[in-house]
């Protein structure tokens, strides 16, 4: 197999060449190649971590357990199909390799749009994607123990750095602007510092339209990429969902008390449970109710960290206890 690292470097270099072209038809190729290069860098790390004789197990989509000559359990890669994007994210997490996957997700999203629809946006929208990709590429080379300035052609690396530098300067100015917003919720204030994005194109480059209007109920935000304007208040719910994404996934799949609830007053899913108040309308004193019977949860129920009352928690425990006794599946 040709070196994954070589393929990764070539994909990134070709992607940058495509992006620098004035021909709009090469935008698709630019995003496709940079995304492919990032995925290949990830696969190269997984390949390097795969044990000798395992058929590069960590980059294979299918893994087969077997016993080695000594009778010990081992794992081997099966087939030619390699891991997809979601499997890469999962395996990096299982291996304790921490990465910010947002740039890759944006690349993938833009690639899908460009390949299946006519791109109606501006090149500036893609500039942010390329800039954030530079951050991820830099981090992946660190993970691989390599210097991107040496691995990539000098003009490629300089282009990525220049885009990253421009983006970071713009981002700093935008965040300084939105930092003056007066949010009702402390959690929202914390989340907005890093997770506030455009309501239309999802760019992080958003600023206050009127620096004098800093009230969350009346302030409007302006995107420096689209450029669209929209109410700051309308971004509270999506920002909180992004902030609590992991906790929301855990409670949805494993049960427990979700970090956000629907507000009885304004109808927004913006009641921050730890604060006991709605981040949109400010109403506090919300009653937490059982997700099964809608009865108000007691303080004891809430301490259990569950969204069900004692009666329905006990009912589930009894049900599974019965199955273990009778042997039901």
Helices and strands as residue ranges (DSSP letters): H 4-20, H 26-49, G 57-59, E 60-67, E 73-82, H 85-94, H 102-116, H 123-144, H 148-151, H 154-178, H 186-195, E 206-208, E 220-223, E 229-231, G 233-235, H 236-243, H 245-254, E 260-261, E 271-272, E 277-278, H 299-303, H 310-326
